[in-house]
Amino acid sequence: MSGTTHEVTNQVPPLTGHDVFGTDRVLAEAVGRHVAPELLAPVRAELGELGRAAGSAQVQEWAAQADGNPPRLRTHDRSGVRVDEVDFHPAWHRLLGKGVGAGLTSAWDRPGGHVRRAAAFMVWTQAEAGNCCPLSMTHAAVPVLRADPELAAEWVPRLTSAVYDRELRPAHLKAGSLFGMALTEKQGGSDVRASTTAARPLAEAGAYELTGHKWFCSAPMSDGFLVLARAPGGLTCFLVPRVLPDATRNVFLLQRLKDKLGNRSNASAEVEFDGTWARRVGEEGRGVRTVIDMVAATRLDCVLGSAGLMRQAVALAVHHCAHREAFGARLVEQPLMRNVLADLAIESEAATVLALRLAAACDDGEEALLRLAVPVAKYWVTKRCPAVVVEAAECLGGNGYVEESGLPRLVRESPLNSVWEGAGNVQALDVVRALGREPAALDAYLREVGAARGADRRLDAAIRELLTSLADLDGVEGRARRLAERLALVLQGALLVRFAPPEVADAFCAARLGGDGGSTFGTLPSTLDLAAVVRRARPSE
């Protein structure tokens, strides 16, 4: 007796051995649109190499290992000496090393650097999202440190290096370094101005001693951290090195690691400063102003990360439905499932097109547009991510609830970018501040959406409605979320009308702007060309 009771049929092959970048039409088209023609061939080659790595069975195995074996805190060594180290599974180091080597910390000085990095960040998010946190922090620290030429000369070459050096030793002895940040405290959360960590000036110019507790420290195994603390002149930004130049450990007490819903491969810690040496960055009393460039960059990475997760979830759902049969036909051919997949696909495409447009604005120095569009996108795209991922998991039926499918990890990960760098209310209120205080930001936004006027009647009507709502900002805080949502939808609609195939733009404008869609996915008008939308989203075609 063989013990075999049936032949295994109608099972879906794993989505492996493919180029995550090359099979993503939307992302590839956006890169082609925003990268200068003379740079396009090498950029595509770089992204293709990373895309093939992200889609490989080996990297997918590393991702599962890193997620299944979370980091562990080791406060003391065998002799009782306090060491405050975080131990990671080897797969984490392999993933992080690959991300550093792919240039995910070095967009600032390369032609088209932000667009190529944005595409790479979306690709690598689909390999494993947790390791993207230290990559994001390190990348975002560069403009902050450049406010101090001495610090920039010391740190920036190592932060932008393609070398991953995991050893804890003085930064000047390393070929590459990583950065984290510790801003929030127990009593303040997003209200960083409520920070009580104290900074006492030392005799050395620019040096201080910190005392206090940080409730969230991102990437606590990093070589350096940007920290907010209260100096005599007010809230100030500081650089805290993990190891001092003489090779002694700085006082950086890791009290515990957070036991998180998702993002489990990445360490987030509570950290105690008790006579911790720090170097001031910027002027005393201007800490928030100094660190804001880092926050703006990491907010854009939240958009990119959510767009990447959405793309991965949709790719898995379409791949499954293209192979799975039920009730006499492949799922992808059945009208109701096709409607669901198309609805998910247009949401993913809208997020990707918006994210890459913002990256291009970084390359082109469009600061006014970014001032409004980044919090708008951060608010909306990160809010849509969980809904897309959960619906995509449902497309796999019970299989989508099983860890082997990869969807449960995405479901756990999907809410995080909405929380990081200021939750939804923080973003919506930032949108209101930009509208009220910076008229150039609204002008830049209106020029951007105005480029698509006259191309779709539903978009034109939505623009008129938006202008009416913007004309009366009395009591705007109470409707800030609604306003941020409409700003996002109109901007996404304008970009799709200009750059997406007609069937995608038509579906988006009908469902998101014209009121022809329902409140759940899969309620697009059946008269649309949904089959073409789904084909565009299939990763293997």
ROZAKE-103536 format. One record per atom (N, C-alpha, C): residue in one letter; x, y, z. Coordinates in steps of 0.2 Angstrom, whole numbers, plus 5000, padded with zeros to 4 digits. Layout:
# ROZAKE-103536
AXYZ;...
END
This chain:
# ROZAKE-103536
M500449945000;M500050005000;M500450065000;S500350114995;S500750174995;S500550225000;G499950225002;G499650275006;G499350335003;T499450334996;T499150384992;T498450374991;T498050424993;T497250414992;T497050454986;H497450494983;H497250534977;H497850564974;E497750584967;E498250624964;E498150694965;V498650734966;V498650804967;V498550844961;T498050874960;T497950914954;T497650984956;N497651034951;N497351094952;N497651134958;Q498251124959;Q498651164964;Q499051214960;V499151274963;V499451334960;V500251324961;P500651334956;P501351334957;P501551394961;P502151394965;P502351454968;P502551504963;L502451564965;L502751624961;L503451634963;T503851594960;T504651604961;T504951604954;G505551624954;G505951624948;G505751674943;H505551724945;H505351784940;H505651844942;D505651894938;D505951954939;D505352004941;V505452024948;V504952064951;V504852134948;F505452154945;F505352224942;F505152214935;G505452164931;G505352164924;G504652134922;T504252104927;T503652084926;T503052134928;D503352184931;D502852234934;D502852294928;R502352284924;R502252334919;R502252404921;V501852414927;V501652484929;V502352514932;L502752484936;L503352504938;L503852514933;A503952474928;A504352474923;A504252544919;E503552554917;E503352604913;E503552674917;A503452674923;A503552734927;A504252754927;V504652704928;V505452714928;V505652744921;G505352714916;G505452734909;G505252804908;R504652824911;R504452894911;R504852944914;H505152924920;H505452974924;H506252974924;V506552924921;V507252924920;V507452954914;A508052984913;A508253014907;A508452964902;P508352974896;P508452914891;P509152884891;E509652934892;E510352904892;E510452864898;L510052864903;L510152824909;L509752764910;L509252754905;L508752704906;L509052634905;A509452624901;A509752554900;A510052534906;P510552564909;P510852544915;P510452544921;V509952584922;V509452584927;V509052524927;R508852504921;R508352444920;R508852384921;A509452384919;A509852324921;A509952314928;E510052374932;E510152364939;E509452344942;L508952364940;L508252344943;L508152274941;G508252254935;G508152184933;G508552134938;E509152154939;E509552114943;E509252104950;L509052164953;L508752164960;L508052124959;G507752134954;G507052104953;G507152024953;R507652004949;R507751934949;R507951904956;A508351944959;A508451914966;A507851914970;A507451964970;A506851974974;A506351914973;G506351894967;G505851844964;G506151774965;S506751764967;S507051694967;S506851654973;A506851594973;A506651544978;A507151554984;Q507751574983;Q508251584988;Q508151644993;V507951694990;V507851754994;V507151744997;Q506651714994;Q506051704997;Q506151655003;E506551615003;E506751575009;E507051615014;W507551655012;W507851705017;W507251745021;A506751765017;A506251805020;A505851775025;A505651705023;A505351665028;A505751655034;Q506351645033;Q506751625039;Q506851695044;A506951745041;A507051805045;A506351825048;D505851815045;D505151835048;D505051775054;G505151715053;G505051665057;G505551655063;N506051695063;N506551695068;N506751765070;P506251795074;P506351865075;P507051885079;P507251945079;P507851965083;P507751955090;R508351945094;R508251925101;R508751975104;L508552005110;L508952055114;L509452015119;R510052035119;R510552005123;R510852065127;T510552075133;T510852135137;T511552125140;H511752055142;H512352045145;H512751985142;D513351995143;D513751935140;D513851885146;R514151825145;R514251775149;R514551795156;S514951845156;S515251865162;S514851915166;G514251935163;G513851985167;G513952055165;V514352065160;V514552135157;V513952155153;R513652215153;R513152235149;R513352255142;V513052225137;V513252235130;V512752265126;D512052255128;D511552275124;D511552265117;E511552205115;E511652185108;E510952155105;V510852155099;V510252125096;V510552065091;D510352005092;D510551955088;D510051935083;F510251935077;F509751915071;F509951855068;H509451825065;H509551765061;H509951785055;P510451735052;P510851745047;P510451775041;A509851755040;A509451775034;A509351845034;W509251875040;W509251955040;W509851985037;H510451965039;H511051995037;H511051985029;R510851935027;R510951925019;R510451965016;L509851975018;L509352025015;L509652095016;L509852115022;L510052185023;L510652195019;G511152155018;G511752165014;G511552175007;K511052135004;K510852134998;K510552204996;G510152235001;G509852295000;G510352355000;V510852345005;V511352405005;V511752394998;G511952334996;G512352334990;G511952354984;A511252354984;A510852374978;A510752454978;G511052484983;G511052564983;G510452594986;L510052554991;L509452584994;L509652634999;T510252645000;T510452705005;T510752755002;S510752754995;S511152804991;S510852834985;A510352874986;A509952904981;A510152974979;W510553014984;W510553084984;W510953114979;D511453084977;D511953114972;D511953084965;R511553034964;R511553004957;R511053034953;P511153044946;P510653064942;P510053024942;G509453044943;G508853004943;G508852964949;G509252974954;G509352934960;G508752914964;H508352964965;H507752954969;H507252904965;V507152914959;V506752864955;V506952794955;R507652794953;R507952724953;R507852694960;R508052724965;R507952704972;R507252684974;A506752724972;A506052714973;A505852644970;A506052634964;A505852574961;A506152514964;A506852524966;A507152474970;A506852454976;F506652514980;F506352504987;F505752464986;M505352474981;M504652444980;M504852364978;V505352354974;V505552284972;V505752254979;W506252284983;W506452244988;W505952234994;T505552284995;T504952274999;T504652204998;Q504552184992;Q504252124990;Q504652064991;A505352074993;A505752024995;A505652015002;E505652065006;E505552055014;E505552135016;A504952155019;A504852225021;A505252245027;G505352195032;G505652215038;G506352245037;N506752225033;N507452245032;N507452315029;C506852335026;C506852405023;C506852465028;C506752445034;C506652495039;C507352525040;P507952495042;P508552525042;P508852555036;L508652525030;L508852555024;L508552625023;S507852625025;S507552695024;S507852745029;M507952725036;M508252765040;M508952795038;T509352755036;T509952765034;T509952815028;H509552805023;H509452845017;H509252915019;A508752915024;A508452985026;A508853025030;A509352995034;A509753035038;A510253075034;V510353065028;V510853105024;V510753175024;P510153195022;P510053275022;P510053305028;V509953275034;V509953305040;V510653315042;L511153265041;L511853265043;L512153325038;R511953335032;R512253375028;R512153455030;A511753465035;A511653525038;A512253545042;D512653495044;D513253505047;D513853485043;P514253525040;P514753495035;P515253445039;E515453465045;E515953415048;E515653345049;L514953345051;L514653275052;L514553245045;A514353285040;A514253255034;A514953225031;A515453255032;A516053235030;A516253165033;E516053165039;E516253105043;E515753045042;W515153055041;W514653005041;W514352985034;V514253035030;V513853025024;V514152975019;P514852975018;P515152925014;P515052855016;R514952845022;R514852775025;R514052755024;L513652805025;L512952795025;L512752775018;T513052805013;T512952795006;T513352745003;S513752705007;S514152655004;S513752595002;A514052554998;A513652494996;A513952435000;V514352445005;V514552395009;V514152385015;Y513952325017;Y513652315023;Y514152285028;D514252325033;D514652295039;D514252295045;R514152235047;R513752225053;R514052225060;E514752235060;E515052235066;E514952295070;L514952295077;L514952355081;L515652375083;R515852425079;R516452455081;R516452535079;P516952565080;P516952645079;P516852655071;A516352705070;A516152715063;A516752725058;H517252765061;H517852775056;H518252715054;L518152665057;L518452605055;L518052555051;K517452585049;K516952545045;K516952565038;A516852525033;A516752545026;A516052565025;G515552545029;G514852565028;G514552565035;S514052605035;S513652615042;S512952625041;L512552605046;L511852615046;L511552665051;F511052695050;F510752745055;F510052725057;G509852735063;G509152735065;G508952795068;M508352795071;M508152865075;M507752845081;A507752885086;A507352885092;A507052945094;L506452955092;L506153025093;L505553025098;T505152975098;T504552975102;T504752945109;E504252965114;E504352945121;E503652925123;K503652895129;K503052865132;K502452915132;Q502652975135;Q502053025136;Q501853065130;G502253055125;G502153105119;G501953075113;G502153015111;G502052985105;G502153025099;S501753045095;S501853085089;S501953155091;D501753175097;D501953245099;D502653245102;V503153245097;V503853245099;V504053305103;R503653365103;R503853415107;R503653405114;A503353355116;A503253335123;A503853295126;S504353285122;S504953255124;S505253285131;T505453235135;T505853255141;T506553235142;T506753195137;T507453175137;T507953245138;A508353245143;A508753305144;A509453295141;A509753355138;A510353355135;A510753415139;R511353385142;R511753435146;R512353445142;P512553515141;P513153525137;P513753505140;L514253475137;L514953465139;L515453515137;A516053505140;A516553555138;A516753555131;E516753495128;E516953485121;E516353525116;A516553565112;A516153605107;A515653555104;G514953565105;G514453525101;G514353465104;A514653445110;A514553385113;A514053395119;Y513653335120;Y513153345126;Y513153275129;E512753275135;E512653215138;E511853205139;L511653145137;L510853135136;L510653095142;T510053105145;T509753065150;T509053065149;G508753005148;G508052995146;G507852925143;H507252925141;H507052855139;H506652875132;K506752825127;K506352835121;K505952775120;W505352785119;W504852725118;W504852685112;F505152715107;F505252685100;F505952705098;C506352655097;C506952665093;C507052615087;S507052645081;S507052605075;S507752585074;A507752525072;A508452495070;A508952495075;P508852475081;P509352485087;P510052455086;M510152415081;M510752385080;M511252435076;S510952485074;S511352535069;S511952565072;D512352595068;D512952625070;D512852695073;G512352735071;G512152795074;G511452815074;F511252865078;F510452875078;F510352955079;L509852975076;L509653045077;L509153045082;V509253085087;V508853085093;V508653155095;L508053165097;L507753225100;L507853235107;A508153285110;A508153295117;A508153365119;R508053385125;R507953455127;R508553485130;A508853525126;A509453565128;A509253625131;P509753665134;P509553725137;P509153775133;G509353775126;G508953815121;G508353785119;G508153725121;G507553695118;G507653635115;L507153605112;L507153535109;L507653545103;T508153495103;T508653495099;T508853425096;C509053425090;C509253365087;C509953345088;F510053275090;F510753255091;F510953185087;L511553175086;L511853115084;L512153075089;V511853015090;V512152975096;V512452915092;P513152905093;P513452845090;P513452785094;R513352735091;R513252665095;R513952655099;V514552665095;V515152655098;V515552715097;L515952735103;L516352795103;L516952785099;P517252845097;P517952835093;P518452795096;D518452795103;D519052755106;D518852675107;A518252655104;A518052585103;A517652565110;T517552615114;T517052595120;T516352605118;R515952565121;R515252565119;R514952635122;N514552665119;N514152725121;N513652695126;V513352735131;V512852715135;V512152715131;F511952655129;F511452645125;F511052585127;L510652585132;L510352535136;L509752515133;L509752455130;L509152425126;L508752385132;Q508152415134;Q507752395139;Q507352335137;R507052335131;R506652275128;R506552295121;L506452235117;L506252235110;L505452235110;K505152275106;K504452275105;K504152205102;D503652175105;D503352115102;D502852145097;K502952145091;K502552185086;K502052135082;L501552165080;L501052125076;L501352095069;G501752135066;G502052125060;G502752145060;N503152155054;N503752185054;N504252145059;R504152085059;R504452045065;R505252025064;S505452035058;S506152025056;S506552085059;N506252135060;N506652205061;N506552215069;A507052235072;A507052255079;A506852325080;S506352335085;S506152405087;S506252395095;A506552445098;A506652445105;A506452505109;E506452495115;E506452545120;E507152555122;V507452615123;V508152635124;V508152685130;E508652675134;E508752715140;E509452755138;F509452815139;F510052855139;F510252875147;D510852865149;D511052885155;D511752905155;G511852965154;G512552995153;G512752975146;T512352975141;T512552955134;T512853015130;W513452995127;W513753055123;W513353065117;A513253125115;A512953145109;A513253205106;R513153215099;R513453275096;R512853315093;R512753375094;R512253415092;R512253425084;V511653415081;V511553425074;V511053485073;G511353535070;G510953595070;G510953645076;E510553695076;E510553735082;E510153715087;E510253735093;E509853715099;E509153755098;G508653715100;G507953735100;G507653725093;R508053705088;R507753695081;R507753615080;G507653575085;G507653505083;G507153475078;V506553495079;V506053475074;V506253495067;R506353565067;R506553585060;R507153555057;T507653535061;T508253495059;T508053425056;V507653395060;V507553325058;V506953315053;I506653365051;I506053365047;I506253335040;D506853345038;D507053315031;D507053245031;M507253215037;M507253145038;M506553115038;V506153155041;V505453125042;V505053135035;A505253185031;A504953185024;A505153125020;A505753115020;A506053055016;A505752995018;T505752975025;T505452915027;T504652915026;R504352965026;R503652965024;R503552945017;L503952965013;L503952945006;L504052875005;D504552845009;D504652775009;D504052735012;C503652765016;C503052735019;C502652725013;V502552775008;V502152765002;V502452714998;L503052714997;L503352664992;L503352594995;G503352585002;G503352525005;G502652495004;S502152535005;S501452515005;S501252494997;A501552534993;A501352524986;A501752454984;G502352444987;G502652374985;G502252314988;L501952324994;L501552274997;L500952264993;M500652314991;M500052304987;M500152274980;R500752284977;R500952254971;R501052184972;Q501352164978;Q501552094979;Q500852054980;A500452084984;A499852054986;A499352034979;V499352094975;V498952084969;V499252034964;A499952034964;A500251984960;A500151914962;L500151904968;L500051834971;L499351814970;A498851864970;A498151844969;A498051834962;V498251874957;V498151864950;V498551794948;H499151784951;H499451724949;H499051664951;H498751664957;H498351604960;H497751594955;C497451654954;C496751644950;C496851624943;A497451644940;A497651624933;A497751544933;H497951514938;H498051444938;H497551394941;R497151424946;R496651384949;R495951384946;E495751324945;E495051314942;E494551294947;A493951324946;A493351304950;A492751314946;F492251274947;F491651274944;F491751274936;G492251234934;G492251224927;G492651274923;A493051324926;A493451374923;A493951404928;R494451434925;R494951464929;R494651524932;L494851534938;L494551594942;L494651654939;V495151664936;V495351734932;V494851744927;E494551694924;E494051704919;E493351714921;Q493151704927;Q492551704930;Q492351784932;P491851804929;P491651884929;P491751914936;L491551884941;L491551914948;L492251914951;M492551864950;M493251864952;M493751914948;R493551914941;R493951964937;R493852034939;N493252044942;N493052114944;N493452134950;V493452084955;V493852094961;V494652104959;L494852064955;L495552074953;L495752134950;A495252154945;A495352224942;A495352274947;D494852274951;D494852324956;D495452334960;L495752274963;L496352274966;L496952304962;A496952284956;A497452304951;A497452384950;I496852414949;I496852484948;I497152524954;E496952494960;E497152524966;E497952524967;S498252464965;S498952454965;S499252504960;E498952504954;E499352544949;E499252624951;A498752644954;A498652714956;A499152734962;A499352684966;A499852694971;A500552694968;T500652654964;T501352654961;T501452714957;V500952734953;V501052794948;V501152854953;L500852864958;L500852924963;L501552914966;A501752864969;A502352854972;A502952874968;L503052844962;L503552864957;L503552934955;R502952964954;R502953034953;R503253074958;L503153054964;L503453094970;L504153084970;A504453024969;A505153014968;A505453054963;A505153064957;A505353104952;A505353184954;A504853204958;A504853264961;A505453284965;C505653234969;C506353234973;C506953244969;D506953214963;D507553224959;D507553294956;D506953314954;D506853384951;D506853444956;G506853424962;G506853484967;G506153514967;E505653484966;E504953514967;E504653514974;E504953554978;E504853554985;E504153574986;A503853624983;A503153644984;A502653594983;L502753554978;L502253494976;L502353444982;L502953424984;L503153374989;L502853394995;R502853464997;R502553485004;R501853465005;L501453465000;L500753445000;L500653374998;A500953354993;A500853284990;A501053224994;V501653234998;V501953185002;V501453165008;P501253215012;P500753195017;P500053165014;V499853195009;V499253175005;V499353095003;A499853085000;A500053014998;A500152965004;K500552995009;K500652955015;K499952935018;Y499552985019;Y498852965022;Y498552915018;W498452925011;W497952885008;W498252815006;V498852815003;V499152755000;V499252705006;T499452725012;T499552675017;T498852655020;K498352695020;K497652675022;K497452625017;R497552625011;R497252575006;R497652515006;C498252515009;C498652455008;C498352395012;P498052405018;P497852345022;P497152315018;A496752355016;A496152335012;A496352295006;V496852315002;V497052284996;V497352214998;V497752215003;V498152155005;V497652095008;V497152125012;V496652075015;V496252045009;E496052085005;E495552064999;E495952014994;A496652034993;A497051984989;A497051914993;A497151914999;A497251855003;A496551815002;E496051845002;E495351815001;E495351784994;C495651814989;C495651784983;C495951714982;L496351694987;L496651624988;L496251584992;G495651604994;G495251564999;G495551545005;G495451485007;G495851465014;G496551465013;N496851455007;N497551455006;N497851515008;G497451575007;G497751635009;G497851655016;Y497551605020;Y497551615027;Y498151565030;V498451535026;V499051485027;V499651525026;E500151515031;E500751555031;E501151535024;E501151475022;E501551455016;E501351495010;S500751525010;S500551565004;S500951635004;G501151655009;G501551725010;G501051775011;L500451765011;L499951825012;L499851845019;P499851795024;P499751815031;P500351865033;R500951855031;R501451895033;R501351965030;L501051975024;L500852035021;L500352065025;V499852025027;V499252055031;V499552085037;R499952055040;R500252085047;R500652145045;E500952145040;E501452205038;E501052265036;S500452255033;S500152305029;S499852365033;P499752365039;P499552425043;P500052465045;L500752445045;L501252475048;L501452545045;N501452545039;N501652615036;N501152665037;S500552655039;S500052705041;S500252735048;V500552695052;V500752715059;V501452745059;W501952725055;W502552745055;W502552825053;E503052865056;E503152935054;E502452975054;G502052955059;G501452995060;G500852965057;A500452945061;A499852905059;A499352955055;G498752925053;G498352955048;G498153025050;N497953035057;N497753105059;N498353155058;V498953135060;V499553175059;V499553195052;Q499553155047;Q499653165040;Q499053215038;A498453205040;A497853245038;A497953315040;L498153325047;L498253385050;L498853425046;D499353385044;D499953415041;D499653445034;V499253405031;V498953425024;V498653495026;V498253505031;V497853565033;V498353625034;R498953605037;R499453655038;R499753685032;A499853635027;A500153655021;A499653695017;L499053685017;L498553725014;L498453795017;G498553795023;G498453855026;G499053905026;R499653875026;R500253915027;R500653925021;E500553875016;E501053875011;E500653875004;P500453935002;P500053934996;P500453904990;A501053904990;A501453884984;A501353804983;A501253774989;A501053694989;A500453684985;L499953724987;L499253704983;L499353724976;D499653784975;D499753804968;D500153744964;A500653714967;A500953664963;A500553604962;Y500153584967;Y499653534967;Y499153544961;L498853604961;L498353614956;L498653614949;R499353634948;R499653634941;R499753564939;E499853524944;E499953444943;E499353414940;V498753424944;V498153394942;V497853434936;G498053494935;G497753534930;G498053514923;A498553474923;A498853454917;A498453394913;A497953374917;A497453314915;A496753344914;R496653404915;R495953434914;R495753424906;G495153414906;G494853404899;G494953334896;A495253284900;A495353224897;A494853174899;D494453184905;D493953144908;D493453184911;R492853174910;R492353214913;R492253204920;R492353144922;R492353124930;R492853164934;L493453164931;L494053194934;L493953264934;D493653294929;D493553374929;D493053384934;A492553344935;A492053364940;A492353354947;A492753304948;A493053294954;A493553354956;I493853384951;I494253444952;I493853504954;R493253514951;R492853564952;R492553564959;E492353504961;E492153484968;E492653504973;L493353484972;L493853494976;L494053564977;L493953604972;L494153674972;L493553714976;T492953684976;T492453714980;T492553704988;S492753644989;S492953624996;S493553664999;L494053674994;L494653714996;L494453784997;A493953814994;A493753884995;A493553905002;D493253855006;D493053865013;D493353815017;L493853845021;L494253805026;L494053815033;D493453845034;D493153855041;D493053785044;G493253765050;G493153705053;G493453645049;V494053655046;V494353605041;V494653555045;E494853565051;E495153505055;E494653445056;G494053465057;G493553405058;G493453365051;R493653395046;R493553355039;R494253345036;A494753345040;A495453345037;A495553275033;R495253225036;R495353165033;R495053155026;R494453185026;R494053185020;R494353225014;L494653285016;L494953325012;L495653295009;A496053255014;A496653225011;A496453165006;E495953135008;E495653075003;E495553104996;R495153164996;R494953184989;R495553214986;L496053244989;L496653274986;L497053214983;A497053154987;A497453094984;A497053064978;L496453054979;L496053024973;L496153074967;V496053134967;V496053174962;V496753174959;L497253174963;L497953174960;L498153104957;Q497853054960;Q497952984957;Q497552984950;G496953004950;G496553004944;G496953044938;A497153104940;A497553144935;A498153114932;L498553074936;L499153044934;L498952984930;L498452944932;L498152884928;L497952914921;V497552964921;V497252984914;V497853004910;R498353034912;R498953054908;R499352994906;F499452944910;F499952904909;F499752824909;A499152804911;A498952734911;A498652724905;P498552654903;P498152634898;P497352654899;P497052674893;P496352694894;P495852654899;E495952584898;E495552544902;E495652554910;V496252564912;V496452574919;V496152644921;A496352694917;A496052764919;A495352764919;D495052734915;D494252734914;D493952694920;A494252644922;A494052604928;A494152644935;F494752674935;F494852714941;F494352774942;C494352814936;C493852874937;C493152854938;A492952794935;A492252774936;A492152754943;A492552724946;A492452694953;A492652744958;R493252774957;R493452814963;R493252894963;L493052914957;L492852984956;L492152994953;G491952944950;G491252954947;G490652924951;G490852884956;G490352864960;G490052794957;D490352764952;D490052704949;D490352644953;G490752644958;G490952584961;G490652584968;G490652524971;G490452514978;G490952524983;S490752514989;S491152524995;S491652464996;T491652404992;T492052354993;T492352334986;F492952304986;F493252284980;F492752234976;G492852234969;G492452194965;G491752224963;T491652284964;T491052324962;T491152374956;L491652354952;L491752404946;L491152394941;P490952444937;P490452434932;P490652374927;S490252324926;S490452274922;S490552284914;T490352354912;T490452374905;T491152384904;L491552394909;L492252414908;L492652354905;D493252364902;D493752314900;D494152284905;L493852244910;L494152224916;L494652164914;A494552124909;A495052074907;A495752104905;A495752164902;A496352194900;A496752224906;V496352244911;V496652274917;V496952214921;V496652154921;V496952104925;V497552074921;R497552064915;R498052044911;R498752084912;R498552154913;R499152204914;R499452184921;A499052164926;A499352154933;A499652084934;R499552034929;R499851974930;R500651974929;P500951944934;P501651954935;P502051904930;S501751854927;S502151814922;S501951824915;E501651874913;E501451894906;E501851954904;
END
